[in-house]
Amino acid sequence: MRTGTTYTRHFDIETRQHELLGLDLGEGAPRRALVLGFVLFGVWTGSLLLLFGLPGRMTFTLYFLPPLLVAIVGTQRSRRNDRRWNITSWALGIRYLTLGHRPIICGGRRAASRAEWIPRRARWGSKGDGLRRESVRRRREYDMDTDLPAETAGAPITLDARPRLYGPDAVYRAVQRGGRTNTGEKAAR
């Protein structure tokens, strides 16, 4: 078996900002991380300013810390896919859980109908159990050490499949009796 190696990650050269508004940043911060941080600060702080007004001594941390943490942790390389940032993996995960994804059928020749999409319950799996009332009731019963009502099912279905192997002589006789033929065979006859 052949294995290949991807070297494109080793050639990833990022631009760095060494000076910002006359302030020396030393070795430099990655420009894309700075841009993401400024955008996050603008959106987060702007929305909080519109909703609650200017921050006080105690609320300044709420205005400042969340976008800083998201910018620092989000711009690090993902452990699952080292070609992506963490924030990209988070965004794709949230998009998959909320919107799902369209299955590709016949290499994209046909658009998938809504019935062919993966349902939300299947996408969420055990993550969605915390949102259902039934699982909350079951967790409460389990915590109180009460037995859950037994779920009854019907009789088991026995499968009686027997494989059969047909040789070329049996296939030839079936074709002679009027089985399906290719259009190419009809044209040759």
N, C-alpha and C positions, 0 to 999 in steps of 0.2 A: 504494500500500500504506500502511495506517495503522500508525503506531507509537505506543506508549504509554510513559509514564514512571511509575515507581513512586516516590512521595515519602515512603513510610512510614519509610524509613531516616532521613530528615532529622528526623522527629519523635520519634526514639528518645531518651527522657529516662531516664537511669538514676539511681537513688538512690546517694548517696555517704555514706560513713561518715567524719565529720570528727574524731571523737574515739573512742579505744578504750581502756578501762580507765584513764582519766585522762591518756592520752598523746595529744597533739595530732598529728593526721595531716595538718595543713596543708590543702591543697586538697581532700583526701579521696580515699579509695580506693573503687572501685565495690563496693557491698555484695555483689552476686552473686559477684564474683571473690573477695572475702574469705571468703564462705561455702564456695565450692568449695575454696579453699586450706585452710581449717580441716578440711574433710572429708578432703581428700587427705592432709594431715599426720596426722590421726588414724588413718586406715586404714593408711597406709604405716609410720608410726612405731610404731603399735601392733603390727602384724604383725612388724616387725623386732625389737621388744622381746620379743615372745613367742618368737621363733625364736632370737635370738642374745643377748638380755640388753641391759644398758646399753651405750651406745657409748663407745669410747675416743677418744683424740685423733685418730687416723687415720680411724676409721670414722664420726666425727660428720658428715662431709661426705656420706657415703652415706645417713645418716638424714635429713639436712636438704635437700640440693640437688635430688634428683629431684622431690619434690612441689612445691618452689618453682618449678622450671623449667616443669613441666606447668601449674601455676596461672598463671604469667605468660604463657607462650606460648599456652596453651590458651584463655585468656579474650580473646585478641585476635580481631578480626574476620577471617573467612576471606577469602582473596583470590578464591576461586572464587564464593562466595555471600556477599555482604556482610551478609546478614541472619542469618548463623550465626557461632558461635564456632568456632575451630579444633578444640576438643575435641569438638564435636558432629560435625564432618566426619570426624575420626579415628574416633569411635565408629561412625558409619554405615559407613565404609569397612571397619573390622574386622568388623562384623556382616555386611556383604555378602560378604566373603571367607570367613567361617566358616559362616554359616547360609544364605546366599543370599537370594533374595527370591521371594515367591510372585507368579507372574504373575497379572494381572487379566484374566479371560476374560469376555467379554460384559458388560463394565461391572460385574463382580462378581456376576453372577447365578449363575455356576457356579464352584465351587471347583476350583482346578487340581489335577490328579492329580500324584503325585510324579514321574511320567515327563515332565511338562511343565515342570518346574522347570529352570533353567539348571544344568547339571552343574558340579561344583567345578572340574574341569580347565578348562572354558571361562571360568569366573569368574576364576580365578587367572591364566590366560594365561601370559605370560612370567615372572610372579612365582613361579609354582609350579615352573618349570623347575629352580630351584636345589635343590628338595627331592626330585627324582626321581633315582634311581641311574643311569638311562640317560644323562641329560644330563651327569652328573658324569663318566661314562666317556667320553662324546664330547668333553667339554671337555679331559680329560686327553690324549686322542688328538690333539686339535687343537693343544694346547700342545706336544706332542712332534713335531709336523709329520708325523704319519702320516696316510695316506689312510684315510678311512672307507670301509667296504664300500659299493659302489654298490647302491642299491635298484632293483630291476627292477619294471617295471609292465607291464601288458598293452598290447595295441595300442590306439591312440586310438579313441574312439568318434566317428564322424562323425554329425552331426545333419543330417537332410534335411527340415527343416520348410518347408512351403510355405503361406503364408497365402492364404486364399481370401476373397473379398468376395462376399457374397450380397446381391442387391438385394431390394426388397420383394416383387417378383413371385415369386421363388424361395421366400421365406419363406411367402407366401400359399399356394403349391402344397404346401409341406411341411405346413402346418396342415390343408389340405384332405385330405391323404392319411392323416391320423390322428396327427399329431404331438401334442405336449403342449399342453394348453389350460389356461387359468386356470379356477378354480372359478367365477369371476364370469361367464365366457363361457357356461359350461354352464347357469347359472341364467337367463341372458338368452335362451337358445335355447328 
